[in-house]
Amino acid sequence: RGAMLVFRVLVLLVVITQTFLVAVTFVEDSSLQSFVLKYVGNQTVPSSRRSIVIYRVGEVPRDGSYDVYENNIKFFSAAVVAHSASAKHQAIYVFRVVGGKRNKLVRYLPQNLPYVILSKCHSHTAKDMVSHIHTIHILGDQVLSKFHSVMLLSHEARGPFEGHKDGSWWDRIVNTFNARPNVAIVGPLISCEVAPHVQSHGLTFRSDKVLHILSEFHPQKSKRNKDEVLEIAVTSSALALGYQVSSLAYARQWNMTVFDGKCHISRGNYAIHSENPVSWCDFSPESSLFMRWGGETLTRRGFYCQQTMDLILGASTAVADLNPDLHLTLPETNMNGPLHDLVKEMDLERWHDRTGGVAGTVCFLVRTSSSLGRQKAPQKHLDKATRVDMDLDVFIPTLMRQTSPSWEAYFFVTDDQPFDAELQEILSSHRDNRLHFLDIDKKFRPKYHPVDAAYPASDEALRLIMQKPQCTRLSVTNGDNAYGSEVVANILSPTAAKADLILLPLDTRYFAAEGCRERRAELGNDGYDGYCTYFEERHLQSRYGFARRSQPIMGQVDVASVFIDRDKFVDTGVFFNAFSNAKVKTTCVGCQDGTWVETMVSKYQWSVHIVPLNGLKHMVFHGPSPLWCIAAGNVWFDHPEKATCLTHGNIGKLTPPNFDFDTFHNGTRMCLRLSEHGFNTREQPVPIVRH
């Protein structure tokens, strides 16, 4: 019955969608001019108070961020709907839809409004600027002379970020034209990449100048070089004719209304993009009114500054909060290309907001030290560069986002360094009564040593927590790990309830290092160019890279992926310290956890439930986790001894001689390796450029 109900719902959705599309009316090119003139004829406002928008709705590629484009159109459509007939400045909105009714984005366009026209874009208009110029020439002077200005937009832009009500977002554009009669083009941003030009997302022409500027760009009679970048050529044409151009962001943030030929200099993550202001970190979406948010810029990992991405999301949700009819699809994945599906899954994981205060049944015993505090020490092989630490401020939210609230976490310090006070401050800042500080006697907190690191304190924590009857499952973990959102639900599921041990899927740098080492040996490539090559190869072939099911064998499991039945543990009474290097000579350094699991199964006949690898939501990420790193939009630094995770911003600060930037920028940007020089001199400190 359930399957039949789902089938009926799907059929109903298909029927509704088809009915909607049948109701949509598209105006042919031959009728477009007359439809616009009919609108103008029904108005009484002068042309100085009326503009026209040409909005191209392209087709989303298969590896594209559909939710980004969907939100872009929803965002702009909300502003169109809110533009009432009583507004000070009026506008007509012409949506040029590639593919017509077949385009999936059509359903989000405003319908049945007298000032909205839908028109099908044909195959010869493959790019935004070509399409816009084609439409402008279709309309011609007979139409354009009836308007104050003409704006060009597409589904690859987000905005307006302010003035949604009654078209008040037009004010900044109209006022610029009115105050500066020689300004022929106003746009959000001016780029100096190749040559100074107003970027095309949200580019607006003064109507009485547009055909003069575009006279040489007629699609059938073009005199210009077809290989020329139109976005640049259009601005060059305007400047050559003696007109001026203006940027909304330049005017608001740097008090430069008319562009004087001097480009504002700033930077984002990478110097190679520094001439393109979309990549900068130092301006807000509101200042530019519209932001480029789609297309090639989302395909290039690290092109956008993280601060800018956060501001776009924040500004988008702020507008949505004020508009009850604007229902954005969240989270939206701003990554195109082969990693889109992985990044989308990670975005869904991080979007969970599950909090609660009920008593837990899965008890996490969390090992911490001062290295997990909020004051980070740099890694030697990166000098002063800051890595992306999986620390307590990453670990704790992954617990709080669990779909099941039935957990508690007990945090304790494992070494002799003073961290207790800072740890308690960090726990308090997260405001969840399931986060507990566990005071461990100093005699169980020896000076750090890699051989038996953290296990004396871990055993003492187990002795204390195993006395709590509500803790049906125990898990010893580190504060630099992270968890999928359904880990607790999976541990408490009926399927796993009878097992003495539950082993969750695991991603760890050790699995990645092992897999790449085997591949390098297989191909006889131990040089610098063997790094990243096989890492990227694996991640492009398999969504989850080197992650795999844990096994009850030393080297195939980590303590964080092990969940222990409390009653069984109390009855057996075998702790990790029984497998220290001093007592078991065959144990590798720090491998007490794997040896303990293997012994419990082989010697004590404990039953095991091994959870299959079925997505990020059931996974344990052993920090620093390569999968977590790249799924979160960062870069894996494939160092021979100390691999780690870096932001794109930090990579932009590293000096070229030591790093293979050519391969990085020409590839996927998911992995960075040392250059041949850096590989051969890696024992020396690596200098970086400081700004």
C-alpha positions, 0 to 999 in steps of 0.5 A, spaced: 500 500 500 505 504 501 509 503 494 502 504 491 501 511 495 508 513 493 506 512 486 500 515 486 503 521 489 508 521 483 503 521 478 499 527 481 506 531 481 507 529 474 500 531 472 500 538 476 507 539 473 504 538 466 498 542 467 502 548 469 507 547 463 501 547 459 498 553 462 505 557 460 504 562 454 511 563 451 511 569 446 515 568 439 520 573 437 516 576 432 511 578 437 515 580 442 516 587 440 508 588 439 507 585 446 512 590 450 509 596 446 502 593 448 504 594 455 507 601 454 501 603 451 497 601 457 501 605 462 501 613 464 508 614 467 513 617 463 519 613 460 524 616 465 520 612 470 520 606 466 525 600 465 526 594 461 529 587 464 532 582 459 533 576 464 536 569 460 534 563 463 539 558 461 539 550 462 542 547 468 548 542 466 547 535 469 553 536 474 550 543 475 548 546 482 540 546 480 538 549 487 543 555 486 539 556 480 533 555 482 534 560 488 537 565 484 530 565 480 526 565 486 530 570 489 529 575 483 522 573 481 520 575 489 522 582 487 518 582 481 512 580 484 513 585 489 514 591 484 507 593 484 503 598 479 504 604 484 511 604 485 515 610 483 519 606 478 516 601 473 519 596 469 517 590 465 520 583 465 522 579 459 524 572 461 528 569 455 527 561 456 532 557 453 528 550 451 522 554 453 517 549 456 522 544 457 526 548 462 525 545 469 526 552 471 520 555 468 516 553 474 519 558 478 518 564 474 512 569 476 506 568 472 500 572 470 503 579 471 501 584 466 509 586 466 512 579 465 513 576 458 516 569 457 519 568 451 523 562 448 530 563 447 533 559 441 539 554 440 543 560 436 543 564 443 548 559 447 551 564 451 548 570 456 551 576 452 549 573 445 542 572 447 542 579 450 544 583 444 540 578 440 534 580 444 536 588 444 536 588 436 529 584 436 526 590 440 530 595 437 529 603 438 521 603 437 521 599 443 527 601 447 526 609 446 520 608 451 524 606 457 529 609 461 534 604 461 535 596 460 538 591 464 541 584 463 540 579 467 541 571 468 539 565 472 547 565 474 546 572 478 543 573 485 539 579 487 537 584 488 540 584 495 536 590 498 530 594 496 525 588 494 519 592 496 516 596 490 522 596 486 526 600 490 532 597 488 532 600 482 533 607 485 541 606 485 541 605 478 536 610 476 539 615 480 546 614 477 544 615 470 540 621 472 546 624 476 551 623 471 548 624 464 554 621 460 554 614 464 552 609 459 553 603 463 552 601 470 553 595 473 555 591 480 562 590 479 568 592 474 573 587 472 580 589 470 581 582 468 584 583 460 581 590 460 577 594 464 569 592 463 563 592 467 561 585 468 555 583 465 551 580 471 546 586 472 549 590 467 544 596 465 544 601 459 542 607 458 536 606 453 538 612 449 545 609 448 544 602 448 543 601 440 549 606 439 554 602 443 551 595 440 551 597 433 557 593 431 554 587 435 548 585 431 548 578 431 547 578 423 551 584 421 557 583 426 563 587 424 567 585 431 572 579 432 567 573 433 573 571 438 572 577 442 570 576 449 563 580 448 563 582 456 569 586 455 568 588 448 561 592 450 565 596 455 570 598 450 565 600 445 562 605 450 568 608 452 571 608 445 564 612 443 566 617 449 561 614 454 563 613 462 561 607 466 559 606 473 560 600 478 555 600 484 560 597 489 565 602 487 560 607 488 558 605 495 564 602 498 570 606 495 566 612 493 567 612 486 561 613 482 564 614 475 570 609 473 576 613 472 580 607 469 584 606 475 582 599 478 580 597 485 586 592 487 584 587 492 584 579 493 581 573 494 584 566 495 588 566 489 592 571 486 591 569 479 583 571 480 585 577 483 583 582 477 576 579 477 572 582 483 567 576 484 573 573 487 574 578 492 573 578 500 572 585 502 565 587 499 558 585 501 553 583 496 548 589 498 554 594 495 553 590 488 546 589 489 547 583 484 552 578 485 555 572 480 552 566 483 553 560 478 556 558 472 564 557 471 565 561 477 562 555 481 566 550 477 572 553 480 574 550 487 576 556 491 574 561 486 569 565 491 572 567 498 569 563 504 567 570 507 563 572 500 560 565 500 557 566 507 555 573 506 551 571 500 548 566 504 546 570 510 544 576 505 539 571 501 536 568 508 535 575 511 531 577 505 527 570 505 526 572 512 522 578 510 518 575 505 514 570 507 512 568 499 520 566 498 521 559 500 529 558 498 531 551 497 536 550 503 542 548 503 544 550 496 550 547 494 555 552 490 559 547 487 559 544 480 563 539 476 564 532 478 564 533 486 557 536 486 554 530 489 559 529 494 559 536 496 551 536 496 551 530 501 556 534 506 551 540 505 545 536 507 549 533 513 552 540 516 545 543 515 541 539 520 539 543 526 537 537 531 538 540 539 535 537 545 536 536 552 534 528 553 538 523 557 543 520 552 544 512 551 550 513 547 555 516 551 561 519 547 568 519 552 572 525 548 579 525 549 582 532 548 588 536 549 590 543 548 592 542 541 584 542 540 583 549 543 581 555 540 589 558 540 592 554 534 599 552 533 602 552 526 604 546 523 612 546 521 611 544 514 607 550 513 610 555 517 605 560 519 599 558 514 593 555 518 590 549 517 583 547 517 583 543 524 577 538 525 577 541 533 572 541 538 568 547 534 567 542 529 566 535 533 561 538 537 556 541 532 556 534 529 553 531 535 548 536 536 546 535 529 544 528 530 537 526 528 537 522 534 538 526 541 539 520 545 547 521 546 551 524 552 558 526 551 564 527 556 570 531 555 576 530 559 584 532 558 589 526 556 596 530 558 599 534 563 598 540 559 593 546 562 587 545 558 581 544 563 579 551 564 579 553 556 575 546 555 570 548 560 569 555 556 568 551 550 563 546 552 559 552 555 559 556 549 555 551 545 550 551 550 547 544 550 546 540 557 549 533 554 556 536 554 559 534 560 566 536 563 570 530 566 575 531 571 581 526 570 586 525 576 592 528 574 596 521 575 592 518 569 595 524 565 602 523 563 606 527 559 604 526 551 608 520 548 606 517 541 607 510 544 601 510 549 598 517 548 591 518 551 590 511 553 591 511 561 586 517 561 581 513 556 581 507 561 580 512 567 574 515 563 571 508 562 572 506 569 568 512 571 562 512 565 561 505 565 558 506 572 552 510 569 546 505 567 543 510 562 550 509 558 548 503 554 553 504 548 560 507 550 565 510 545 572 513 546 573 518 541 578 524 539 575 531 539 578 532 532 573 527 529 567 528 526 560 524 525 555 523 520 548 526 522 545 519 523 550 515 527 547 515 534 540 513 530 544 507 527 547 505 533 541 505 537 537 501 531 534 494 532 539 491 527 545 493 531 542 492 538 544 485 540 551 486 538 557 487 543 561 491 538 558 496 533 563 498 527 561 504 523 564 506 516 570 510 517 574 515 513 581 517 515 588 519 512 591 513 514 586 509 509 588 514 503 596 514 505 595 506 504 591 506 498 596 512 494 602 508 497 600 502 494 598 505 487 605 509 487 608 502 488 604 499 483 606 504 478 613 505 480 612 512 482 615 514 488 617 522 486 613 528 488 608 527 482 606 521 485 602 525 490 595 528 489 595 524 482 592 517 485 588 521 491 584 525 485 584 519 481 580 515 487 576 521 489 573 522 482 572 514 481 568 513 487 564 519 491 567 517 498 574 516 496 578 511 501 573 511 506 570 504 507 567 499 512 571 498 519 573 491 520 575 488 527 582 487 525 588 492 527 589 497 522 582 497 519 579 500 525 579 506 529 577 507 536 572 512 534 568 508 529 567 503 535 561 503 539 561 498 545 555 494 549 556 497 556 554 491 560 559 486 556 564 491 557 563 491 565 562 483 565 569 482 561 573 488 564 579 488 559 581 495 558 586 498 552 592 499 557 592 491 557 595 492 550 600 497 551 607 497 547 610 495 554 605 489 555 604 487 548 611 487 543 607 486 537 602 492 538 604 498 533 605 505 536 598 507 538 594 501 535 591 499 542 584 500 539 585 495 533 589 490 538 583 491 543 578 490 538 581 484 534 582 481 541 575 482 544 572 478 537 577 473 536 579 471 544 573 473 548 568 471 542 564 478 542 559 479 537 560 484 531 555 488 527 559 492 521 555 497 518 555 498 511 558 504 507 552 508 505 553 515 505 556 521 509 550 520 514 553 514 517 560 515 517 566 517 522 571 522 520 577 521 523 581 528 523 584 530 519 579 526 514 581 527 507 573 526 505 571 531 510 576 536 507 574 536 500 567 535 501 567 541 505 570 545 499 577 545 502 583 542 499 587 536 501 595 537 502 598 531 500 604 531 504 609 525 504 609 525 512 604 530 515 598 530 510 593 535 512 587 540 510 587 547 508 583 552 506 583 556 499 585 562 502 591 559 506 593 556 499 593 563 496 599 565 501 604 559 500 610 561 496 610 557 489 617 554 489 615 549 494 608 547 491 606 545 485 601 550 483 601 549 475 598 542 476 593 545 482 590 550 478 590 546 472 586 541 475 580 539 480 583 544 486 581 538 491 589 536 492 595 540 493 602 537 493 609 539 494 613 541 487 619 537 486 623 542 489 619 542 495 619 535 495 626 534 495 627 540 501 621 538 505 625 537 512 626 545 511 621 550 514 617 552 508 616 560 508 610 563 506 608 570 503 605 574 508 600 580 507 
